[in-house]
Amino acid sequence: MIKAGYKITAGITALLLTVSVLWLTACDSSESVEPKPTETTAAVTEAAEDIFDMTRYEGDEVFDFRKISLGDELGAFCVSYGFTYMSDGLKIKGYISIPLSAVRAQKPAKCVLLNRGGNGDYGKLEDKTTAFACSKLNRVVIASQYRGAGGSEGKDEFGGGDLNDVIKLIDLCDDTFEFIDMDDYCSIGISRGGMMTYMAARIDKRIKRIIAVSAVTDLAELYGERDEMKIVLYDCIGCTPEENPGEYEKRSAVCWADELTLPVMIIHSDEDKQVPCSQAVRLSDMLQERGDCCFIGYSDDVHGFHEKDYKIISDWLGETPQ
């Protein structure tokens, strides 16, 4: 009886020792005790590293980011925001659209600065304007409403102080938005926006290439040819070409074409009723003397983009259109 009891007790003791050893071994395993990140933790980490997360750029110079609902077609290609930024102490409204391919890659992307046409609220940017250009050009697209338009403070000066609203966007791209690649920073301008693009490129060498569509290149001439523009220009600039020719010359690229030392693409229709094609031809002739100008002409009266222009511009920029 004693021997039998001893054997049972010894067996239980051995079993307990074995279990203890296995338990201690399991505790020593770093793999089993180290907590694995949950999906929530991983998502937080990823969000913290997202260079396209606009909340990280909120500050004194740029704020009020508003994500725009783009719908299925544009929404499948890019993400778009409206925002407010400071220029000369004024709150200016802007837009930025970013290809989703760039967001997924989490790498700096090339950018196009889009300068709108019109004056005041006429020709103002709509919520999907930059998104549409982004989908066609496969680049980040950023744009300003300019002062005095689309909810921006101040008064539209048609190439006066509002030029600073354009330059400030370049500053934001260069110094604030870390997802912008400045190596091939380009600007596209339509009509009055083409005038703004020429003016910006004249003073800011961060712009590397220009695409000017139906652009104003001689503002004094336009004043003389279109009666309806006399009221607009006098209201914005505060003088006539005769009263202050310098104000009109600084807005006219034909007066300082030799200072445009970057590649330029000009697109214009020969029957354009709003900005005569002769203005584009004259500037093109000046620029082609040095071989850095590409002129695309159309035999119609379209003022602005033709559908095929996006493919032409994309090829010129070396991008793959969508």
Number of C-alpha atoms within 10 A of each C-alpha: 5 6 7 9 10 11 11 11 11 12 12 12 12 12 12 12 12 12 12 12 12 12 11 11 10 13 12 11 10 9 10 10 10 8 8 9 9 9 9 9 11 11 12 12 11 11 12 11 12 16 19 22 12 17 11 13 17 15 10 8 15 21 18 15 19 13 16 17 13 18 9 8 10 17 16 12 20 23 21 28 22 22 19 21 24 18 22 12 10 15 22 25 26 26 26 27 27 27 23 19 14 18 18 10 9 14 16 17 21 20 26 27 26 25 24 23 25 14 20 20 14 10 14 17 22 12 18 20 19 27 29 19 18 27 24 20 25 25 27 28 27 28 25 28 27 34 25 20 21 19 15 21 17 17 16 22 21 25 25 16 16 23 19 16 25 25 18 18 21 22 12 16 19 16 10 16 17 16 22 23 16 19 12 15 20 23 27 23 24 24 23 25 25 27 26 31 30 29 21 20 21 18 12 11 13 17 22 17 22 24 27 28 27 30 30 30 31 24 24 20 16 18 19 13 14 13 10 10 15 18 13 16 21 15 15 17 17 13 15 18 19 9 9 12 12 11 18 21 17 16 23 24 25 21 14 16 17 13 13 19 15 15 17 23 19 20 26 30 24 20 16 18 12 17 25 23 21 16 21 25 18 13 20 21 14 15 22 14 10 11 12 15 20 16 16 13 14 14 10 11 15 16 21 19 14 14 9 8 15 17 17 15 18 17 13 12 15 10 15 12 16 12
